[in-house]
Amino acid sequence: MSAKNRIPLSGPREALQSPFAGLSIPDLPEGILIEEKKPRQSPGRVILRKEKAHRGGKPVVVVSGFHTGISEQEIERLASGVRKQLGCGGTVRDREIEFQGDNPAAVRKVLQSAGFRVDGI
């Protein structure tokens, strides 16, 4: 190769690292800082089970096994949202959610869409 086809590699290291290092534009506004989003952590695993005992023979789907980092208020909010989506009744007792009716597949689907790993029925 001839000398005129070569790119000169000698010079300040900063200029080699950034092609815009020597660029100067007056009255250029500051850039917008973009905050990096933390990866969303999974809220954990829950267990579904179906019960009829002590309820007059009426089935309920019980969601249990919430991670200790999930507060009572968050469990209550989750229960309220699932009840609205499914159009059913239910309650929260001792960190467990009881949904009225025999529809564990629908409960599983809603909990999985909320990010939970669902085990059980």
HELIX and SHEET records of a PDB file:
HELIX    1   1 ALA A    3  ASN A    5  5                                   3    
HELIX    2   2 ARG A   13  GLN A   17  1                                   5    
HELIX    3   3 GLU A   72  LEU A   86  1                                  15    
HELIX    4   4 PRO A  104  SER A  113  1                                  10    
SHEET    1   A 5 GLY A  90  ARG A  93  0                                        
SHEET    2   A 5 GLU A  96  GLN A 100 -1                                        
SHEET    3   A 5 VAL A  60  SER A  64 -1                                        
SHEET    4   A 5 ARG A  45  GLU A  51 -1                                        
SHEET    5   A 5 ARG A 117  GLY A 120  1                                        
END                                                                             
